[in-house]
């Protein structure tokens, strides 16, 4: 049994030896993606689904505009029809059906000329005899009154050809096309707004990674200092140069800092995952944010001095103004409903009517028509008038809403600027605090090494330095976060700065 256990241990050790080198190799081949803020924004704009959907919406609106424009062109359709007559139509005509009277205008000149010819060339012929003979042999007019009727039509009716319809003057259609053009502009502005919002989210996420990264470095440095002090005190304790109380205090200090370091490491991992999710990249892809928050310190005051608080580029306000223009065009469209409409229609058809299905014997007769239609609206139950009044009220509402939007945007701008100014003051004060805290830590370290100071002084100085460093990093982060919100409100695209 014991031998079997030894064999199992050897096999396990052998597997570990084989697996660990390949695991290490796999980790080395998956290199970290070094990210700057600009690179993170570019990757997010190319991969994020929200931005892609906004771009696709622009294409959709463009096709919708082309679809609306097609109504300006003539519409040509090929048509064909077959009908089978089940019972023929009967036509009735009141009065007398006098064929002689119907043909008199054609026959009278012929009869007169023939009569004159006979009178001059036929012996014994008297003028007027031909006309008298025709009248004597012509049957009386046939009455068509009563229940008699004439069946018309044939069993099979075939027709085929082309129809044309072309709106020439349609004021409502022209206004609809203008609204469609504004739809495209609105989609473009919505896509730009999505881009601005995405840039804002990426900036905050990137700054959050830097904050977590710098916080971890502060706790790591504090932990390393505490561990170094513990080892130094332990050596002194082993030599009998310090008390057990100092050794215990140093050990407790190390163990108290360790959870903070682990927590900051977890915060860094979570912030990195959030950044990767916004960028739309693989969550297993290792990334590393380049630089630190301290790199932005030099540009804080410079950024405040060049801030333009104009709202002309605010994406929300631009969208609102476009919607206002659309509503104005809608009002014009309702007014255009009072104007006349002119359209052209025409067709070119072939028709055949037969009582059999001998297609080769069919005779096809072409016919064509063209027409001009004028439609003048007169009365619609006050529908157009009500729509116009309703739209005017909506325009008045939008005017009041715009004033409220501008007021809130200005409030947001002022709030962001105040936060930025406050953060600058905090950066300046905490920067001095970091210098003084580090100086105090160095002095307390020397005092403790020479026996003039206590471990409590050393720990207090180290804690003060860590707190000042964290406060310094937090102040820079607060400034950058407020600046990102301000740029979002002002519609600033950092890629175009």
FENNOR-V308367 format. One record per backbone hydrogen bond with DSSP energy under -0.5 kcal/mol. NH is the residue of the N-H (numbers start at 0). CO is the residue of the C=O. If there is no record, write none. Layout:
BEGIN
nh = (NH,NH)
co = (CO,CO)
END
This chain:
BEGIN
nh = (4,5,6,7,8,9,10,11,12,13,14,15,16,17,18,19,20,21,22,23,24,25,26,27,28,29,30,32,33,34,34,39,40,41,42,43,44,45,46,47,51,52,53,54,55,56,57,58,59,60,61,62,63,64,65,66,67,68,69,70,71,72,74,75,76,78,78,80,82,84,84,85,88,90,92,96,97,98,101,102,103,103,105,106,107,109,110,111,112,113,114,115,116,117,118,119,120,121,122,124,128,131,132,133,134,135,136,137,137,141,143,147,149,151,155,156,157,158,159,160,161,162,163,164,165,167,167,168,169,172,173,174,175,176,177,178,179,180,181,182,183,184,185,186,187,188,189,190,191,192,193,194,195,196,197,198,199,200,201,202,203,204,205,206,207,208,209,210,211,212,213,214,215,216,217,218,219,220,221,222,223,224,225,226,227,228,229,230,231,232,233,234,235,236,237,238,239,240,241,246,247,248,249,250,251,252,253,254,255,256,257,258,259,260,261,262,263,264,265,266,267,268,269,270,271,272,273,274,275,276,277,278,279,280,284,285,287,289,294,295,296,298,299,302,303,304,305,306,308,313,317,318,319,320,321,322,323,324,325,326,327,328,329,330,331,332,333,334,335,336,336,337,338,340,341,342,343,344,345,346,347,348,349,350,351,353,358,360,361,363,364,364,365,366,368,370,372,374,374,375,376,385,386,387,388,389,390,391,392,393,394,395,396,397,398,399,400,401,402,403,404,405,406,407,408,409,410,411,412,413,414,415,416,417,418,419,420,421,422,423,424,425,426,427,428,429,430,431,432,433,434,435,436,437,438,439,440,441,442,443,444,445,446,447,448,449,450,451,452,457,458,459,460,461,462,463,464,465,466,467,468,469,470,471,472,473,474,475,476,477,478,479,480,481,482,483,484,485,486,487,488,489,490,491,493,495,496)
co = (0,1,2,3,4,5,6,7,8,9,10,11,12,13,14,15,16,17,18,19,20,21,22,23,24,25,28,285,31,32,287,35,36,37,38,39,40,41,42,43,47,48,49,50,51,52,53,54,55,56,57,58,59,60,61,62,63,64,65,67,68,69,164,73,162,76,160,158,156,82,154,83,151,149,143,141,95,96,97,98,99,100,102,102,103,105,106,107,108,109,110,111,112,113,114,115,116,117,120,121,125,127,128,129,130,131,132,133,134,96,94,144,90,88,353,82,351,80,349,78,347,76,345,74,343,165,341,341,167,169,169,170,171,172,173,174,175,176,177,178,179,180,181,182,183,184,185,186,187,188,189,190,191,192,193,194,195,196,197,198,199,200,201,202,203,204,205,206,207,208,209,210,211,212,213,214,215,216,217,218,219,220,221,222,223,224,225,226,227,228,229,230,231,232,233,234,236,235,235,242,243,244,245,246,247,248,249,250,251,252,253,254,255,256,257,258,259,260,261,262,263,264,265,266,267,268,269,270,271,272,273,274,275,275,281,283,32,34,291,292,293,295,296,298,299,300,301,303,306,310,313,314,315,316,317,318,319,320,321,322,323,324,325,326,327,328,329,330,331,332,333,334,335,374,168,372,165,370,163,368,161,366,159,364,157,155,356,357,358,361,350,362,363,348,346,344,342,340,372,373,374,381,382,383,384,385,386,387,388,389,390,391,392,393,394,395,396,397,398,399,400,401,402,403,404,405,406,407,408,409,410,411,412,413,414,415,416,417,418,419,420,421,422,423,424,425,426,427,428,429,430,431,432,433,434,435,436,437,438,439,440,441,442,443,444,445,447,446,446,453,454,455,456,457,458,459,460,461,462,463,464,465,466,467,468,469,470,471,472,473,474,475,476,477,478,479,480,481,482,483,484,485,486,486,491,492,493)
END
